[in-house]
Amino acid sequence: MASRLSVRHQGSYYEDSSCPYPAINPLQQDLDVDVAIIGGGVTGLSTALQLSERGLSTVVLEADTFASGASGRSGGQLLLGFNESQQDLERQYGAEDAARFWALSQTALELTRHRIQTHGIDCDLKQGALTLATTPKEQRKLLQYHAALNHQGVESQILKGDTLYSHIQSSRYTLGVHETESGHLHPRNYTLGLAKAALSQGVMLFDHTPVTHIQKGATLTIAAGLHQIRAQHLVLAGNALIGNLLPGLAKGLLPVSSHIIATEPLSVDLIPCQAACSDMAFLLHYFRMSNDGRLLWGGRPGVLGRNDDASAQILHQRMLKHFPQLTDTHIDFSWGGKVAVTQPQMPEIRRLENNITVAQGYSGHGMALAGLAGQVVADSITGSPAAMALFERVTHRRFLASDSARSGIAQLGMLWFRLQEIMAR
């Protein structure tokens, strides 16, 4: 029987290694603006930056603190493409629109790097992604992925044997594909860097300011505590934490638990290629080395709901299967939360009304795609809706209204596909 895992610090490594939080306060007055944005993560801040660069007055309202949601606690992976395969996109939308989606995913990475460079954001950006397989079925899927990358003109390398081991110090993986367009970063420091950049451009940011009511109309009225904001356009960027500000808004989102543990600083580099790593398993693992030499190991803790202690225990056991050399290594941090998954697993970026837009549901690819959403939304608001129209071609399934019911649907769906995966081996 495995020994009970003892975590030194219950909480996020990212918070422990965070840059200073900017000077942001709750809303204390009524305002009139061109655009109001609800949600202080990458989506909301990227939208605000884009709009302020085009001369629009903009306010971002966050119910908690900026970067408190998935934008500040994710795996920090910046990935090409979407959670739907390029082959599936071609089948659903045709080769031309599938190619447009792919190009937009490349734009998402370019935008992220551009913002980091332009605003001098210190967030440990590194290039490279390594996708890994263990079983023969996973190997076949990985080779299909490699072919898809080549089809899109992305240089990638198939790794196996000693060459694979030189990239990642785990003998459990049997095949890998490495490409250098993707990468990873410190998500909290990146998000707070966007907040500082937005403040420097005149964007008004308010934390601890939950929105309680939205009054539709040619001029929108957004109630937040004792104060009101009148805006010509509203952007809903709360993602998994958006709640039910508007009827049915969250019905397309399935809240799925994701958890990460972080080791103490290691004396050896387990990932010499410094890439963002993930595998092809159904309950996938995503992991990377931090800037101070820790292994950050993340994944979905299971197909059933888990508390934080159980999630950390499960991930620790899986980590040791892949890296048995860490048996005596301490776990310093453990944290998790919900991510918003859609069906199909494409972002939901669309206009709810002429002057209300929603951007949410990145299905695990949000670090880059949320930044892209900011450009797509800003383009649409300022009269260039082509990319918005492309995303509006995606029809998402709507689910039951309550969070608990939709969470149950997500767990049952994961269990079904997990059983199918086991039976197909």
Summary of the structure (lengths in Angstrom):
residues: 425
radius of gyration: 21.0
end to end distance: 26.8
largest distance: 63.8
contacts: 1499
relative contact order: 0.20
helix: 36%
strand: 26%
